[in-house]
Amino acid sequence: NSQIADILILRSTQLYVLGKSLGSTNVMLWDRSDQLIGNVEVEVTHDMESLKAKLHELLPNDEITVYSAQRNIVLSGQVSNVASMNAAVSIAEGYLSQSTVSKDAVAPAKNEQVSGSKAFDDGGSNATDPKVINLIQIGGGQQVMLEVKVAEIARS
């Protein structure tokens, strides 16, 4: 699929596969006598290693695991507070929008507008838009702030 990857033949025994857009495709290899000698599955995903490194750098005390699932980024693990979870989701959304913009720049569809995606949209976006799927759990004791009003009624 030329929208997913390009092939550059370097020598008769070497080729270079350049990922252009998120998705999967395959590369079929033939020898000089037109015999199929190989089939390589190619999956172009987000830059997970860079995202993992950035999350570990910015949130070193939290255990966050990152996965690529089709066009989506999945975050799981456990963090110490809501602020850390929100920061992780925001960082992942930055990576997601970066890969979405580069995909649209490579193969834009007719009359398509580039728009940012939000995790768990309220149904207003296309079902195929990439999302950050948040499976992070918040550990530790949860605190709830209560406001209590006491009223005294005098009876005679």
Solvent accessible surface area in square Angstrom, and as a share of the most:
residue,aa,sasa,rsa
1,N,105,0.54
2,S,78,0.50
3,Q,107,0.48
4,I,14,0.07
5,A,9,0.07
6,D,60,0.31
7,I,78,0.39
8,L,105,0.52
9,I,128,0.65
10,L,98,0.49
11,R,158,0.58
12,S,99,0.64
13,T,125,0.73
14,Q,80,0.35
15,L,70,0.35
16,Y,110,0.42
17,V,53,0.30
18,L,90,0.45
19,G,39,0.38
20,K,56,0.24
21,S,9,0.06
22,L,9,0.05
23,G,21,0.21
24,S,77,0.50
25,T,19,0.11
26,N,62,0.32
27,V,18,0.10
28,M,84,0.37
29,L,54,0.27
30,W,142,0.50
31,D,55,0.28
32,R,225,0.82
33,S,77,0.50
34,D,115,0.60
35,Q,109,0.49
36,L,93,0.46
37,I,112,0.57
38,G,21,0.20
39,N,82,0.42
40,V,75,0.43
41,E,129,0.58
42,V,24,0.14
43,E,117,0.53
44,V,29,0.17
45,T,55,0.32
46,H,11,0.05
47,D,87,0.45
48,M,24,0.11
49,E,124,0.55
50,S,42,0.27
51,L,0,0.00
52,K,80,0.34
53,A,62,0.48
54,K,76,0.32
55,L,5,0.03
56,H,122,0.55
57,E,116,0.52
58,L,95,0.47
59,L,23,0.12
60,P,81,0.51
61,N,139,0.71
62,D,17,0.09
63,E,131,0.59
64,I,31,0.16
65,T,56,0.33
66,V,5,0.03
67,Y,115,0.44
68,S,33,0.21
69,A,42,0.33
70,Q,153,0.68
71,R,73,0.27
72,N,37,0.19
73,I,0,0.00
74,V,18,0.10
75,L,0,0.00
76,S,24,0.15
77,G,28,0.27
78,Q,92,0.41
79,V,4,0.02
80,S,69,0.44
81,N,69,0.35
82,V,76,0.43
83,A,73,0.57
84,S,13,0.08
85,M,34,0.15
86,N,81,0.41
87,A,38,0.29
88,A,0,0.00
89,V,20,0.12
90,S,68,0.44
91,I,36,0.18
92,A,0,0.00
93,E,44,0.20
94,G,39,0.38
95,Y,43,0.16
96,L,2,0.01
97,S,49,0.32
98,Q,126,0.56
99,S,22,0.14
100,T,18,0.11
101,V,82,0.47
102,S,59,0.38
103,K,40,0.17
104,D,14,0.07
105,A,79,0.61
106,V,68,0.39
107,A,37,0.28
108,P,97,0.61
109,A,58,0.45
110,K,189,0.80
111,N,156,0.80
112,E,91,0.41
113,Q,161,0.72
114,V,86,0.50
115,S,79,0.51
116,G,68,0.66
117,S,28,0.18
118,K,137,0.58
119,A,23,0.18
120,F,132,0.55
121,D,47,0.25
122,D,145,0.75
123,G,66,0.64
124,G,75,0.72
125,S,40,0.26
126,N,92,0.47
127,A,94,0.73
128,T,102,0.60
129,D,43,0.22
130,P,10,0.06
131,K,52,0.22
132,V,1,0.01
133,I,49,0.25
134,N,36,0.18
135,L,104,0.52
136,I,14,0.07
137,Q,126,0.56
138,I,54,0.27
139,G,10,0.09
140,G,70,0.68
141,G,76,0.73
142,Q,114,0.51
143,Q,177,0.79
144,V,120,0.69
145,M,188,0.84
146,L,140,0.70
147,E,147,0.66
148,V,115,0.66
149,K,170,0.72
150,V,132,0.76
151,A,91,0.70
152,E,168,0.75
153,I,148,0.75
154,A,105,0.81
155,R,219,0.80
156,S,165,1.06
